[in-house]
Amino acid sequence: MSGIPLTYREAVALALADEMEADPDVFCLGEDIGAAGGVFKTTVGLFERFGPDRVRDTPISEQAIVGAALGAALTGLRPVAELMFADFAGVGFDQIANQLAKYRYMSGGQATVPVTIRMACGAGLGFAAQHSQTAENWFLNVPGLIVCVPATPADVYGLLRSAIREDNPVIVLEHKALYAEKGEVEPGGMVSLGVAEIVREGSAITVVAAQQMRHRSLAAADRLSEEGVQIEVIDPRTVSPLDMETIVASVRKTGRLVCVQESPAAGSWGATVIAWVVQHAFDALDAPPALIASDDTPIPYAGPLEDLWMPTEERIVEGIRRAAAH
Amino acid sequence: MSTPELAAPELAPSDLLGLHRRMLEIRAFEDEVQRLFLQNVVRGSTHLYQGQEAVAVGACSVLRAGDTMTCTYRGHGAVLAKGAPADRSLGEILGKADGLCGGKGGSMHLTDVARGILGSFAIVGANLPVTCGAALSARYKGTDAVSLAFFGDGATNIGTFHEALNLAAIWRLPAIFVCENNLYGEYSPIASTTPIERLADRATSYAMASAQVDGNDLLAVRDTVWEAAERGRAGEGPTLIEALTYRQRGHSRTDPAAYRPNGELERWLERDPIVLFERVLGERGVATRDELAALRGEVEQEIRAMSERVRAWPDPDLESRFEDVLV
């Protein structure tokens, strides 16, 4: 393994740099991504290296950012747009859901739409309800989008590179609580879109979890292992499309399914996974599947409230115990 | 009204006649779509372009291969003016397999990427940022291409208009924003929704060049867009053009346009762009009144015959509905 130690945010910058180096048609646009290096420091060094034409600061205009990325993609470029906070996707939602996602279909396949949209998502840092949502579920109901939720430096590096090379629109949600996370990254490595990873093997129960919840589920798995319960943890890495093949194969082995997510339950990827397994692999289940989700409220600001809003390690352990005992 | 400092190159008589024919084709096409609609052959809704032909034809007469165009759900005229084949356009409106978009887009989404027609956008104002992106590509690649967006007066009150004009201005993009002020945003007269009379003035907020032009005067539109295109090609930034015109029909097929004041339609019919251009052609000795009448009849015949042919085209293969969601 020739990996180098990087933080998650450094892995983002490296992926962008590597793709801009590899393809002169790749360029970045977004608010404060240029000389400022990005509000999350994910584009540090790119402006100096690639210049203002390829690392392009924009006004605070999310609709224009996404729409311009679409127009540039239709005319031969490969734009990587940053929307800063995932919550701001709401401002640009028409461009994402109605224009970008549907362009290829409505035109009868006349063009490819190689647009990557990066955004920082997720709770845990006290940003309150308008700057903390994971937001991935907003896009699940829109055919024509690929949605990635990387949890590690290696995954964000590999998925982002794949996204930029992809001829379809891809949303890459970078979890802002993970930006300082360290890990090994293999330069040149790719992670295929739509492929889940079994991050811990086990026989008792299948736990599907992404981003922060993957890390908490792994910690929960360590604790439960001491109790003799061996959990299989699967990171979907892409929530649209979901790698149901890997998930179902695991459920066929364990007979039990728990999804853990940092978002409310209704209309979510976790609910989608469970619905799919119930409809198509009911015979594989020895117990009712469970969804451990965030509360059905906006995300509160105060630390003790926000901590409890999303599944804690404790809640995950409890939920898995219940599912295992069923 | 503003007078452009540059005039587009003089057109040969045959070119003038070509532009006239294009307007006649659009008029006959829209009349035919309306007729088919009333026969329940066209699904959903249609937004017709009769009365505004000089804007699309005049503006697109300036565009070259490599230039791009976006338009709106009232886009049949713009799409035909930029060179999309009439039969495949009507085929799309009729949901046919050989329609421009294979029957997946319909009347509001006519698109012909190979001809630089990046699409008809059915969300008001949504095409303006896309035009910025296409114009950015031209700058990025160092070509002298321009990108032109058609939109209605109603779009000047939606956020994308302001975001796109601002972006185009700060990046000095070769974008041409052509606002077709047809006096009504859907059912509402412009004065009830917009506090200024001269929409071209909105360019001032973006330090952008602007012009107001008689949108029923084909050659005036052409000169104005020519000047804007030259500005864009020279790297001198975008232009907002307000073309004053009139929507001779209602907003969509369910709208009889009963809100129009008495006499308004009649006054505008006297300024019908086709009638006005026939006068120009007569004055310049390009064609006689009889020749023009014959041409009009000939085009109407052609469109009717084309329509008959297209109506017999096959429907899309049912499995095609799963295609083109992703590559």
Interface residues (C-beta under 8 A of the other chain):
Chain A: F27 D53 T58 P59 S61 Q63 A64 I65 V66 G67 A68 A69 L70 G71 A72 A73 L74 T75 G76 L77 P79 D94 Q95 N98 Q99 Y103 R104 Y105 M106 S107 G108 G109 Q110 A111 T112 P143 G144 I146 D167 N168
Chain B: T68 T70 G99 L100 C101 G102 G103 K104 G105 H109 T111 D112 V113 A114 L118 G119 F121 I123 A126 L128 P129 V130 T131 C132 G133 A134 A135 L136 S137 A138 Y140 K141 S147 G159 T160 E163 A164 N166 L167 I170 E323 D324 V325 L326 V327
